Amino acid sequence: MDLEQRVADLERRLAALEEERRTAPALDDGDFWALSGLKEQLARLAAADGGVLFTGAVTLPTGEHYEWQHGALTEGLLADDWTPAAESFAALGHPVRLRLLREILAGRGTAAELAELDGVGTTGQIYHHLRQLTGAGWLHAAGRGRHQVPPGRVVPLLVALATTRP
């Protein structure tokens, strides 16, 4: 695709995003308000193959509030190399790591606080799990030995968990 076409596509997408901000559907617009909004955006973008959208507004037990939205066109998702996603999925694929993430979101952020929990293993095992989660981007050091789920990963983590429910 040549530069002129790419710039035109980006301008069209930017205009669609700006329009979306002005016409975002309200929560009470029906069961499929998000899907309806996504379809409108896809039509404006002339995205024949479709796309996906995930979004959330979350207040954690610790009081932090996060709002986040991400959309992607199907064409790009299907064309991408999925191999790099394996590390991120692998980091989430252990029950202890999921528990650690849940506890960190609830306010336990140090290895010492996490070691007080039953069933999470030794301090060395906890550090191993924390390194795996940090390496995959699900955690970062927040100072003073504390770990935190990065703000841009809170909603995606909860979306990933929601996709596992029947």
N, C-alpha and C positions, 0 to 999 in steps of 0.2 A: 504494500500500500504506500503510495507516495505521500510526501509531507503535507501537501495541500489537502489531500483527502483526510489525513489524520487530524489536521487542525480543524477542518470542517466538522468531523465527527465529535471532537472534543467540545467545540462550540455548541453543537446540538445537544450534547449531554449536559453541559453546564446550564443551558437555557431550560432544559427539562428539570434539572435539580432546583433551579430558582423558582420555576413554576410550582414544583411540588411543595416547596416551603409555603407558598401562598395558598395552596389548595389541599393541604394535608387533611385526610379524613379524620373525623372525631371517633372516639371509641364506641359511641352509641349508633354508628351508621350501619349496624348489622354484623352478622357473624363473620363475613369475609371482607371487612373494610380494608384490611391490609392487602389482601389479594387483589381487590378491585383497584386500589391505588397502584399496585405494582403493574397490573395489566395496562392501566392508563399510561404509566411511564414507559413501559415497553413499546406500546403503540407509538408514542411520540419519538422514541429512539429508533423506530423501525427495526426492532430486534425480533426477527421472525422466529428464532429458535427459543425465545423466552429468557427467563432469568430467575434468580432466587433473591429473596430479601429476608434478612433476619434483623430483629430490632428488640429493644427492651428498655425499660425504665425500672431500676432496681434500687431499693434501699436495704442495705445490709443490716444485720443485727447490731453492728457497731455504729450505725447511724450514717455511714457514707452513702451518698446517692450517686448513681451512675445512669447516664442515658447514652444509648449507643445504637447505631444503625449501620448496616452494611448490605450492599447489594452487589450482585455480580451477574453478568450476562452468561447464559448457558454456553454460547460459542467459546468464550474464553476459558470457562471451567473445563469443558470437555477437551479442549486443545492443550491445556497445560500438562506438564509433567507432574504426576501425583506423588512421585517418590519422595520429595521433600516433606510431604505431610505425614509420612510414616513415623518420624521421630516424635512429632507432636501427639499423634494418636497413641504411640507406644507409651509415652509419658503418662497418659491418662488411663492406660490399660492395666493398672495395678490397683487393687482395692485399698491398700494402705495409702497410696498417693492421693486417691480420691478423698479419702478420709482426711488426710492432711490439708488438702485444699479447702474442704468444708470447714475444718477447724480454724484455718487461717482467715477465711472469710468471716467467721464468727468472732474473731478477735484474738485467738491464740497465735502469736506470730513468732515466738522464739523456739529454738530447738528444745530448750528446757521445759517450756510450757507444753510442747507437743509430747515430750518424753513422759509426762505425767499421765498421759492417756493409756488406757489398757489396750493391748493388741496391736500397737504400732511398731513394736520391736525395740531394739537397743538404740542408744544414742547414735552409734555408728551407722546403723541401718536407716535411722531417720535422716541423718546427713546425706546418705546415699540417695534417698528418695527426693530430698530437697534439691540436690544437685541435678537430678534427672529433670525435675520440674522446672528448675531455673534454666537449664540448658535448652529446654524446649520452649521457653518463653512464657510458661504458665505462672512463674514466680519471679520476683526480683528482690534484692536486698533493699530494705527500707531504712537501714541504719540501726546501730545499737543491737546488732544480732537479730533483728526482726526481719521476717519475710512477709511479702505482700503480693497479692495477685495484682498485676498491673491494671490500671483503670480500663484500658482498652481490651482487656481479656476477661473481665468479670461477666459481661453479658454473653460473649461467645462461649464461655465455660458453661453457663447456665443453659444456653441454647443446646450445646452438645449433650448435656445431661437430659434435657427435655426430649431430644430425638430418640433416646433409648426407651422411653415410656411407650407402652402400647396404646 
